Amino acid sequence: MFVGQDFPPAIGGPEVTQTHNTHNVEQAASDLVERIYWGETCLAYIIRTSFLPDKTTFLTPPDYKQQVGYIVYPAGGEIQRHIHRSLERHVVGTSEVLVVKKGRCEIEIYNDERELVATRELREGDIMLMVGGGHGFRMLEDTVFLEIKQGPYIGVDEKERF
């Protein structure tokens, strides 16, 4: 985990400093943030709804194509108005974030050889970040996802079903 990662300070809030792999945060989050690996390769993050850090915490390393983190500001703090500059980035592949807004489901996580690596239950409020391999879902209840991924969407050709 990356705590206090390079974010502008909140107006009226504490300045954020950069500290990598803070042991206390890692230990406290171990049951609430699960990284699923196949060998040395991280395939997915499962972030439980009750994970709520008390300071800015990024769960993904800076070199991932999708950054996932919690930005923490105190009451009365503000985010200075800003725009995002047009930067050209070269991204290969698609990472995906799903937030379970309602219901319950099982996710199956596969490696690049299409072999099942893990199965986990996701509940309302849980977040899943796919950074490698493949996945499938089985709904245990009526389920609604909020899906976040980089675009543009190019249609069914961007997925290989197996």
Backbone bond lengths (Angstrom), bond angles and torsions (degrees), N, CA, C in turn:
res aa  C-N    CA-C-N  psi(-1)  N-CA   C-N-CA  omega(-1)  CA-C   N-CA-C  phi
1 M - - - 1.437 - - 1.514 108.97 -
2 F 1.278 115.65 152.65 1.453 121.11 -177.41 1.518 107.46 -121.92
3 V 1.304 116.41 109.80 1.457 122.30 -172.91 1.517 108.74 -98.05
4 G 1.340 115.54 135.98 1.445 119.83 176.49 1.511 112.96 65.35
5 Q 1.323 117.00 36.45 1.457 121.18 -174.02 1.514 112.41 -70.25
6 D 1.284 118.95 120.94 1.453 130.30 166.25 1.523 116.27 12.55
7 F 1.328 118.11 59.66 1.452 122.74 175.70 1.506 108.82 -116.36
8 P 1.327 117.58 146.67 1.458 117.77 176.69 1.520 109.66 -63.11
9 P 1.330 116.78 146.18 1.460 118.59 -179.67 1.522 111.16 -67.24
10 A 1.312 115.87 152.25 1.460 121.05 174.75 1.521 108.15 -70.17
11 I 1.310 116.59 144.65 1.457 119.72 172.43 1.522 106.02 -72.37
12 G 1.309 116.04 124.56 1.457 119.59 -177.43 1.502 112.76 78.70
13 G 1.314 117.68 9.09 1.454 121.02 -179.19 1.516 110.76 -124.65
14 P 1.318 117.58 179.13 1.456 120.87 -177.16 1.526 110.91 -72.17
15 E 1.324 115.57 149.61 1.461 119.62 174.33 1.521 107.92 -73.01
16 V 1.302 116.02 141.92 1.455 120.87 -177.77 1.517 108.12 -100.13
17 T 1.317 117.02 129.45 1.457 121.07 177.80 1.518 108.92 -112.52
18 Q 1.320 114.90 161.68 1.456 119.75 -176.71 1.519 109.86 -94.75
19 T 1.329 116.01 125.30 1.450 122.82 176.21 1.521 106.76 -141.48
20 H 1.319 117.79 126.27 1.463 120.75 -177.96 1.524 111.04 -99.66
21 N 1.333 114.98 142.81 1.464 123.52 172.60 1.521 113.43 51.41
22 T 1.302 116.98 52.84 1.453 121.28 177.70 1.525 109.10 -66.84
23 H 1.325 117.08 122.07 1.461 122.31 -173.84 1.524 112.47 -59.28
24 N 1.327 118.43 -44.87 1.465 120.93 -177.66 1.519 111.78 -60.94
25 V 1.336 116.54 -41.07 1.459 119.68 179.17 1.524 109.67 -67.25
26 E 1.330 117.15 -42.84 1.468 120.79 178.58 1.525 110.53 -57.85
27 Q 1.327 116.99 -46.95 1.450 120.98 -177.04 1.525 111.09 -66.16
28 A 1.325 117.95 -44.03 1.460 121.30 -178.67 1.524 111.32 -65.72
29 A 1.317 116.56 -32.72 1.459 120.29 -175.49 1.517 113.10 -90.51
30 S 1.323 118.61 -5.83 1.459 120.33 -170.82 1.525 113.61 -56.57
31 D 1.317 117.99 -34.23 1.459 120.37 179.05 1.527 112.28 -86.38
32 L 1.320 117.21 -16.83 1.459 120.90 -173.49 1.520 113.25 -105.19
33 V 1.320 117.49 -17.28 1.469 122.04 176.55 1.521 106.62 -128.82
34 E 1.319 115.89 113.44 1.460 121.02 -179.36 1.515 109.26 -111.24
35 R 1.310 115.86 130.22 1.461 121.65 172.81 1.520 107.17 -103.31
36 I 1.323 116.39 127.42 1.455 120.93 -178.51 1.527 107.76 -104.45
37 Y 1.330 114.87 121.40 1.459 122.22 -176.10 1.519 111.60 -112.31
38 W 1.297 114.63 155.27 1.457 123.56 164.89 1.516 104.58 -125.61
39 G 1.325 116.21 104.81 1.457 120.64 -172.43 1.524 108.91 64.77
40 E 1.328 115.88 -124.92 1.465 122.09 179.43 1.529 112.44 -90.36
41 T 1.328 117.07 -5.16 1.457 121.55 -172.68 1.519 111.67 -96.34
42 C 1.334 115.35 122.62 1.462 119.48 174.79 1.525 108.44 -77.60
43 L 1.317 116.23 129.55 1.467 121.81 179.83 1.525 111.83 -102.27
44 A 1.329 116.79 -37.57 1.468 119.21 -173.15 1.514 110.95 -157.19
45 Y 1.321 113.74 156.67 1.458 123.09 170.37 1.521 106.42 -118.08
46 I 1.324 116.53 135.33 1.460 122.39 170.98 1.531 105.63 -114.44
47 I 1.330 116.41 119.20 1.458 122.14 -177.29 1.525 107.11 -114.33
48 R 1.312 116.14 113.52 1.463 120.73 -176.61 1.525 110.98 -74.75
49 T 1.318 114.35 149.46 1.459 121.24 -174.78 1.522 112.99 -57.39
50 S 1.325 118.21 -27.69 1.468 120.50 -177.16 1.524 113.26 -84.02
51 F 1.343 118.57 -3.11 1.466 119.78 176.72 1.517 108.69 -71.44
52 L 1.319 116.47 119.56 1.457 122.10 -177.78 1.530 108.58 -147.83
53 P 1.338 117.05 89.69 1.466 119.27 -177.15 1.527 111.55 -68.86
54 D 1.335 116.29 157.31 1.458 120.14 179.84 1.524 112.59 -94.33
55 K 1.332 117.24 -1.28 1.461 121.05 173.34 1.522 108.77 -144.92
56 T 1.313 116.04 163.31 1.460 121.29 -177.52 1.521 110.10 -53.91
57 T 1.324 115.63 125.69 1.456 121.87 -174.65 1.517 109.50 -140.73
58 F 1.325 116.54 118.28 1.457 120.56 172.49 1.514 108.75 -96.55
59 L 1.319 115.74 133.53 1.452 121.43 -177.54 1.517 111.58 -88.43
60 T 1.309 116.77 -24.28 1.456 121.59 -177.46 1.523 110.33 -101.61
61 P 1.324 117.42 149.07 1.464 119.68 175.65 1.528 110.84 -70.51
62 P 1.334 117.52 158.18 1.467 121.33 -175.78 1.533 114.85 -60.43
63 D 1.329 118.45 -21.73 1.463 119.69 -176.50 1.533 113.74 -90.16
64 Y 1.333 118.82 -1.16 1.465 120.03 177.60 1.526 110.54 -70.11
65 K 1.335 115.86 151.33 1.471 120.33 -179.54 1.521 112.92 -74.28
66 Q 1.318 117.49 -14.57 1.468 122.36 176.18 1.520 106.91 -130.95
67 Q 1.308 116.93 125.30 1.457 121.46 -179.74 1.526 108.89 -98.49
68 V 1.321 116.68 129.66 1.455 121.61 178.38 1.524 108.08 -127.82
69 G 1.315 115.27 123.85 1.450 119.38 -179.55 1.512 111.04 -159.57
70 Y 1.314 114.92 168.02 1.451 123.16 176.11 1.519 107.12 -108.53
71 I 1.322 116.92 126.70 1.452 122.47 177.44 1.526 106.41 -104.93
72 V 1.331 117.14 123.11 1.460 122.00 -172.89 1.526 109.45 -113.28
73 Y 1.311 116.34 124.86 1.467 122.98 176.75 1.522 108.92 -127.99
74 P 1.323 116.55 147.64 1.468 119.79 178.06 1.529 110.88 -79.01
75 A 1.326 116.14 163.57 1.463 120.86 173.25 1.518 108.37 -55.54
76 G 1.310 116.27 136.29 1.455 121.05 -178.63 1.514 113.51 88.15
77 G 1.321 117.43 -15.41 1.459 120.96 176.79 1.519 109.74 -68.58
78 E 1.293 116.89 160.44 1.464 122.04 178.57 1.521 109.04 -137.69
79 I 1.299 115.01 156.94 1.457 120.97 169.37 1.515 106.03 -102.83
80 Q 1.313 116.45 119.55 1.456 120.79 -178.29 1.519 109.35 -58.65
81 R 1.337 115.82 136.25 1.469 118.83 -179.20 1.528 108.66 -59.96
82 H 1.324 113.93 145.12 1.457 119.08 -174.90 1.522 109.88 -162.01
83 I 1.304 115.48 166.90 1.462 122.09 169.58 1.520 106.80 -122.43
84 H 1.311 115.37 160.70 1.459 120.25 175.72 1.525 107.72 -99.00
85 R 1.307 115.62 123.68 1.463 120.83 -178.68 1.512 110.92 -64.94
86 S 1.315 115.24 150.07 1.468 120.80 174.67 1.520 107.74 -75.14
87 L 1.304 115.74 104.91 1.454 121.75 178.19 1.519 108.49 -116.74
88 E 1.292 116.26 137.16 1.456 119.31 175.38 1.515 108.09 -86.62
89 R 1.324 115.45 126.98 1.463 121.41 178.45 1.513 107.65 -124.83
90 H 1.296 115.71 145.65 1.464 120.86 175.96 1.524 107.72 -106.48
91 V 1.320 116.05 111.35 1.456 121.72 -177.93 1.514 108.42 -119.28
92 V 1.329 116.45 129.67 1.458 121.66 177.26 1.518 107.65 -110.89
93 G 1.319 115.98 128.45 1.457 120.11 179.76 1.518 111.65 89.84
94 T 1.320 114.61 178.02 1.466 121.15 -179.33 1.515 108.67 -129.63
95 S 1.308 116.19 123.44 1.457 119.72 169.01 1.522 106.26 -100.09
96 E 1.312 115.71 162.42 1.457 119.20 -171.92 1.520 109.25 -146.54
97 V 1.316 116.01 137.39 1.457 122.15 173.93 1.524 107.23 -115.63
98 L 1.319 116.36 130.00 1.464 121.78 174.86 1.517 108.54 -122.46
99 V 1.318 115.74 131.53 1.459 122.43 174.49 1.523 106.69 -111.23
100 V 1.317 117.15 124.85 1.464 120.54 177.26 1.528 106.91 -79.57
101 K 1.316 116.38 106.74 1.463 121.68 -178.91 1.523 111.21 -84.02
102 K 1.340 116.12 -29.07 1.468 120.93 -178.74 1.514 107.70 -154.59
103 G 1.334 116.24 141.96 1.447 120.29 171.43 1.513 114.70 96.35
104 R 1.338 112.85 -162.28 1.465 122.62 -177.02 1.509 107.98 -149.25
105 C 1.344 115.56 142.43 1.459 119.63 179.04 1.517 109.64 -151.53
106 E 1.319 115.67 167.80 1.454 121.64 171.09 1.514 108.18 -110.03
107 I 1.314 116.00 136.33 1.456 120.92 173.69 1.520 107.79 -108.86
108 E 1.312 115.55 135.29 1.459 122.14 171.57 1.516 106.65 -105.92
109 I 1.325 116.80 130.23 1.453 122.20 -177.71 1.524 108.35 -113.24
110 Y 1.324 116.12 128.84 1.462 123.64 -175.21 1.519 110.62 -116.96
111 N 1.324 116.24 152.16 1.460 120.34 173.28 1.534 109.46 -83.87
112 D 1.323 116.88 -178.01 1.467 120.56 -178.22 1.521 112.79 -67.41
113 E 1.334 118.01 -17.52 1.471 121.84 176.46 1.529 111.48 -89.30
114 R 1.339 116.18 9.42 1.469 123.25 178.76 1.526 113.07 66.11
115 E 1.343 116.13 28.55 1.460 122.33 177.13 1.526 108.42 -98.43
116 L 1.336 115.89 136.13 1.455 121.12 179.57 1.527 109.74 -65.25
117 V 1.321 116.74 126.78 1.458 123.11 -179.81 1.525 110.79 -106.39
118 A 1.336 117.23 -39.80 1.466 119.93 -175.81 1.519 110.07 -158.24
119 T 1.313 115.75 152.94 1.462 123.92 171.62 1.524 107.02 -127.87
120 R 1.324 116.11 131.86 1.463 120.94 179.84 1.518 109.69 -136.64
121 E 1.323 116.12 148.56 1.454 120.72 173.46 1.524 108.34 -90.28
122 L 1.317 115.71 135.19 1.455 122.51 175.15 1.518 108.08 -112.80
123 R 1.326 115.64 138.07 1.467 122.00 179.98 1.520 109.88 -121.21
124 E 1.303 115.32 170.72 1.460 121.57 -179.44 1.530 110.88 -50.90
125 G 1.326 115.95 127.71 1.460 122.07 179.38 1.518 114.21 93.91
126 D 1.334 118.08 -16.89 1.458 120.40 177.74 1.532 109.98 -69.64
127 I 1.327 115.01 153.96 1.457 121.80 -179.73 1.524 107.90 -125.15
128 M 1.321 116.63 139.03 1.448 121.87 176.84 1.527 107.86 -124.11
129 L 1.327 116.52 130.43 1.462 122.43 173.75 1.512 107.79 -116.95
130 M 1.319 116.73 118.72 1.469 122.12 175.25 1.518 107.89 -94.77
131 V 1.328 116.46 124.43 1.462 120.61 179.13 1.523 112.10 -118.76
132 G 1.322 117.47 -6.01 1.460 121.16 178.59 1.513 109.89 -166.50
133 G 1.315 116.36 172.73 1.457 121.01 176.83 1.519 112.93 65.58
134 G 1.328 115.43 -151.13 1.462 121.70 -178.84 1.511 110.71 -134.72
135 H 1.316 115.54 176.85 1.459 119.84 -178.33 1.516 111.05 -157.50
136 G 1.318 114.49 160.12 1.453 123.10 173.33 1.521 108.26 -148.10
137 F 1.325 115.78 162.75 1.465 120.38 -176.41 1.519 110.86 -131.85
138 R 1.315 115.21 149.34 1.457 122.88 170.36 1.515 106.30 -130.41
139 M 1.323 116.75 122.17 1.463 121.16 -176.68 1.524 109.77 -80.83
140 L 1.332 116.33 127.12 1.460 122.38 177.12 1.522 111.05 -93.81
141 E 1.329 115.74 -21.60 1.464 124.15 175.38 1.524 106.49 -143.95
142 D 1.336 117.01 169.29 1.464 119.26 170.85 1.521 106.68 -54.65
143 T 1.324 116.88 129.17 1.461 121.02 -170.42 1.521 110.74 -131.83
144 V 1.325 115.61 141.04 1.466 122.60 174.59 1.527 107.07 -125.53
145 F 1.345 116.26 126.72 1.458 122.56 175.89 1.521 110.06 -106.12
146 L 1.316 116.61 148.18 1.454 123.10 161.11 1.522 104.19 -103.32
147 E 1.340 116.82 118.83 1.464 121.56 -177.00 1.525 109.65 -106.89
148 I 1.334 115.80 132.78 1.459 121.83 179.62 1.522 107.41 -129.92
149 K 1.319 116.95 123.17 1.465 120.99 174.94 1.512 108.64 -154.84
150 Q 1.329 116.03 162.42 1.448 118.52 -179.43 1.520 109.59 -72.92
151 G 1.304 116.17 146.67 1.455 122.36 179.76 1.506 110.21 -110.65
152 P 1.292 117.44 -170.94 1.462 125.46 0.48 1.527 111.83 -79.19
153 Y 1.330 115.02 154.62 1.463 120.87 177.03 1.519 108.45 -75.58
154 I 1.321 116.47 128.13 1.470 119.37 -176.94 1.523 113.53 -107.25
155 G 1.317 117.50 6.38 1.451 120.70 175.99 1.518 112.72 100.51
156 V 1.316 115.82 -166.53 1.460 121.34 -172.69 1.523 112.99 -64.85
157 D 1.308 119.01 -19.45 1.459 121.12 -179.31 1.525 112.98 -67.96
158 E 1.318 118.09 -15.08 1.466 118.89 -179.31 1.523 112.02 -82.53
159 K 1.348 117.79 -6.03 1.460 121.36 179.22 1.520 109.81 -116.86
160 E 1.321 115.85 142.22 1.463 121.85 171.15 1.508 107.17 -113.81
161 R 1.317 116.73 112.37 1.464 120.96 -176.77 1.532 109.56 -86.60
162 F 1.317 115.25 144.50 1.485 119.69 178.69 1.512 110.16 -143.95
